[in-house]
Amino acid sequence: MKIIYTDDHRSHFPQGEVYGGELVTPFERPSRMEYILRELKARKMNDFMAPGKLNMATVRKVHDKGFVEFLENAWSDWQKAGYRGEILPTMFPVPGLRKKPMRAIDGKVGYYAFGTETMITAGTWKAASASAAVAQKGQALVSGGERAAFALCRPPGHHAHHDLYGGYCFLNNVAIAAQGFRDAGASRVAILDVDFHHGNGTQDIFYDRDDVLFCSLHGAPEDTFPYFLGFKDETGRGKGEGFNVNYPMPPGTKYDVWGAALESACRKIKAYKPDVLLVSLGVDTYKDDPISSFKLTSPDFMTYGARIAKLKLPTLFVMEGGYAIDAIGINTVNVIEGFENG
Ligand SMILES: [Zn+2]
């Protein structure tokens, strides 16, 4: 399987993340990629490719124009305002306030952010746009006839809405790739999100559409980030009704329950008869993940990779979360190997 990767992700490494009332080293950090690369090479998966130039026309089909401009210019605007720290929102247009376009950078940050955990730094746009280009390259390969590809994206993307960033995500890589498949001629595209956290951004982007089926397996929103989306009764809107499927599960979920949800999602995907499958591949369902609460073991990742292969669809894996750094390589590559042997 071809693996698309670039070192450009390293330019995004904020000094801090707000966690439990403290400023800590971000869980989402560049070394995550080093562990995955090391494990890929150890298992002789060496078919690496660099991404091409990011096609912004596709990006603008899934993201708001003003939002993309904000991300691109946020750091220079922040500098111009005289601030010395990294970009962190302090005020949000929650219900009761008005969501109107802002002139001041502080206002813009609150307008386009949904949380305070994710900082923007000098190198964030470079890394986020390169990450989207990695996903686009994977899409082009699979559209061109490859059975499967692995877009080793960082920063991740599935929390990024049409016009919101957060959850370590800026541009929604999997959504950009899904749109790319549609533009390349696919009639129906399925996205399977196996990250521990709900893919709120991906859901938001395709909520009104029937040409993209979105299935997400995740920690129940009452218990975990991103909290306010990901409930079972969110099934799509208008033409999109029935094409959004959420599987929220409680803390402590093990593979017996998780695997049954995956089985149900796989059956829905099969019935949808998509031309292509995208997998939002987060491995933070692992039992020792520091910010998640599911209990999957390393062999479980191999098992579910094989189950996904049985769908016999052209497949693009897009890297999302996973924060148990010493196991992220093993778990990620187990999915890929399980798929290849499945
Ligand atoms: Zn996650």
Residues whose N, C-alpha, C, O or C-beta is under 5 A from the ligand:
A	BS01	ZN	D195 F196 H197 G282 D284 G321
